[in-house]
């Protein structure tokens, strides 16, 4: 009975696979948004101000960071929680694949979220007239919370690794 329960629990990790496949499909959303933003930027290039071009580029960067974040979750999550991805001999294999543990994934995720938040905040500051003081204050506060969360996660991982080394 014990082995059967453990086998069922171990096999249950495959219930996550459809979620990662769903994230692969969801990558089409930032791709569509990117193509749309790029199309708008190119079409208005001759009449756009430098301010509008910078905001357009920030939108493109933001969308690519979101797609990178999703891809990172797909690869690292799948490898950490479902199964190893067997592409070791593939020429385009990403260096970090198979080497990002859960702690590393957390730090990479929060770093991506901080970058995305920073771009959103920069966009708001560049269009300061479009936002109320309250909106700017909340955007800044939220960004600071993301930054502090990243620092605290990194500190926790550092302290955990240091304590683990002392035990051995």
C-alpha positions as CSV (number, residue, x, y, z in Angstrom):
1,X,0.0,0.0,0.0
2,X,2.9,2.4,0.9
3,X,4.6,1.9,-2.5
4,X,1.3,2.4,-4.3
5,X,0.7,5.7,-2.6
6,X,4.2,6.8,-3.2
7,X,3.9,5.8,-6.9
8,X,0.7,7.8,-7.3
9,X,2.2,10.8,-5.5
10,X,5.3,10.6,-7.7
11,X,3.2,10.3,-10.9
12,X,1.0,13.2,-9.9
13,X,3.8,15.6,-11.0
14,X,2.6,15.0,-14.5
15,X,-0.6,16.9,-13.7
16,X,1.6,20.0,-14.0
17,X,2.6,19.3,-17.6
18,X,-0.7,20.7,-19.1
19,X,0.0,23.9,-17.2
20,X,3.4,24.3,-18.8
21,X,1.9,23.5,-22.2
22,X,-0.7,26.2,-21.5
23,X,2.1,28.7,-20.7
24,X,3.6,27.8,-24.1
25,X,0.3,28.7,-25.8
26,X,0.1,31.8,-23.6
27,X,3.5,32.9,-25.1
28,X,1.4,33.8,-28.2
29,X,-0.2,36.7,-26.3
30,X,3.0,38.8,-25.7
31,X,4.1,37.9,-29.2
32,X,0.8,39.3,-30.6
33,X,1.2,42.4,-28.5
34,X,4.8,42.8,-29.6
35,X,3.9,42.5,-33.3
36,X,1.0,45.0,-32.8
37,X,3.2,47.5,-30.9
38,X,6.0,47.2,-33.4
39,X,3.5,47.7,-36.3
40,X,2.2,50.9,-34.6
41,X,5.7,52.2,-33.9
42,X,6.9,51.6,-37.5
43,X,3.7,53.1,-39.0
44,X,4.0,56.3,-37.0
45,X,7.8,56.5,-37.1
46,X,7.9,59.6,-39.4
47,X,5.3,61.5,-37.3
48,X,6.3,60.2,-33.8
49,X,8.2,62.4,-31.3
50,X,11.3,61.0,-29.7
51,X,9.2,60.7,-26.5
52,X,6.6,58.5,-28.3
53,X,9.4,56.4,-29.8
54,X,11.0,55.8,-26.4
55,X,7.6,54.8,-25.0
56,X,7.1,52.4,-27.9
57,X,10.5,50.9,-27.4
58,X,9.8,50.5,-23.7
59,X,6.6,48.7,-24.5
60,X,8.5,46.3,-26.8
61,X,11.1,45.6,-24.1
62,X,8.4,45.1,-21.5
63,X,6.6,42.5,-23.7
64,X,9.9,40.7,-24.4
65,X,10.7,40.6,-20.7
66,X,7.3,39.1,-20.0
67,X,7.8,36.5,-22.6
68,X,11.3,35.7,-21.2
69,X,9.7,35.4,-17.8
70,X,7.1,32.9,-19.0
71,X,9.8,30.9,-20.9
72,X,11.9,30.7,-17.8
73,X,9.0,29.5,-15.7
74,X,8.2,26.9,-18.4
75,X,11.7,25.4,-18.6
76,X,12.8,25.7,-15.0
77,X,9.4,24.7,-13.6
78,X,9.1,21.7,-15.9
79,X,12.6,20.5,-15.1
80,X,12.3,21.1,-11.4
81,X,8.8,19.6,-10.9
82,X,7.9,17.3,-13.8
83,X,10.8,15.8,-15.8
84,X,14.2,16.6,-17.2
85,X,14.2,18.0,-20.7
86,X,16.3,15.8,-22.9
87,X,18.0,18.3,-25.2
88,X,21.6,18.0,-23.8
89,X,23.1,17.4,-27.2
90,X,21.1,20.1,-29.0
91,X,23.3,22.9,-30.3
92,X,20.8,25.6,-29.1
93,X,20.5,24.2,-25.6
94,X,20.3,27.1,-23.1
95,X,23.2,27.1,-20.7
96,X,21.1,27.6,-17.6
97,X,18.7,24.7,-18.4
98,X,19.0,22.0,-15.8
99,X,21.0,24.2,-13.5
100,X,18.3,26.5,-12.2
101,X,17.0,25.1,-8.9
102,X,13.9,26.4,-7.1
103,X,15.9,29.0,-5.3
104,X,17.5,30.2,-8.5
105,X,14.1,30.3,-10.2
106,X,12.7,32.5,-7.4
107,X,15.5,34.9,-7.8
108,X,15.3,35.0,-11.6
109,X,11.6,35.5,-11.4
110,X,11.7,38.4,-8.9
111,X,14.6,40.0,-11.0
112,X,12.3,39.8,-14.1
113,X,9.4,41.2,-12.2
114,X,11.5,44.1,-10.8
115,X,12.7,44.8,-14.4
116,X,9.2,44.8,-15.7
117,X,8.0,47.0,-12.8
118,X,10.9,49.3,-13.5
119,X,10.0,49.7,-17.1
120,X,6.3,50.4,-16.1
121,X,7.5,53.0,-13.6
122,X,9.8,54.6,-16.2
123,X,6.9,54.7,-18.7
124,X,4.8,56.4,-16.0
125,X,7.5,59.0,-15.2
126,X,8.0,59.8,-18.9
127,X,4.2,60.5,-19.2
128,X,3.9,62.1,-15.8
129,X,1.1,64.4,-17.0
130,X,-1.1,61.4,-17.7
131,X,-0.9,60.1,-14.1
132,X,-2.1,61.5,-10.9
133,X,0.3,62.0,-8.0
134,X,-1.5,59.2,-6.2
135,X,-1.0,56.8,-9.2
136,X,2.7,57.7,-9.4
137,X,3.1,57.2,-5.6
138,X,1.5,53.8,-5.7
139,X,3.5,52.8,-8.8
140,X,6.7,53.8,-7.0
141,X,5.7,52.1,-3.8
142,X,4.8,48.8,-5.6
143,X,8.2,48.9,-7.4
144,X,10.0,49.4,-4.1
145,X,8.1,46.5,-2.6
146,X,9.2,44.3,-5.5
147,X,12.8,45.4,-5.1
148,X,12.7,44.8,-1.4
149,X,11.1,41.4,-1.9
150,X,14.0,40.5,-4.2
151,X,16.6,41.6,-1.8
152,X,14.9,39.7,1.1
153,X,14.6,36.5,-1.1
154,X,18.3,36.8,-2.0
155,X,19.2,37.3,1.7
156,X,17.1,34.3,2.7
157,X,18.8,32.1,0.1
158,X,22.2,33.4,1.2
159,X,21.5,32.7,4.8
160,X,20.0,29.2,4.0
161,X,23.1,28.3,2.0
162,X,25.4,29.6,4.7
163,X,23.5,27.6,7.4
164,X,23.6,24.5,5.1
165,X,27.4,24.8,4.8
166,X,27.8,25.1,8.5
167,X,25.9,21.9,9.0
168,X,28.2,20.0,6.8
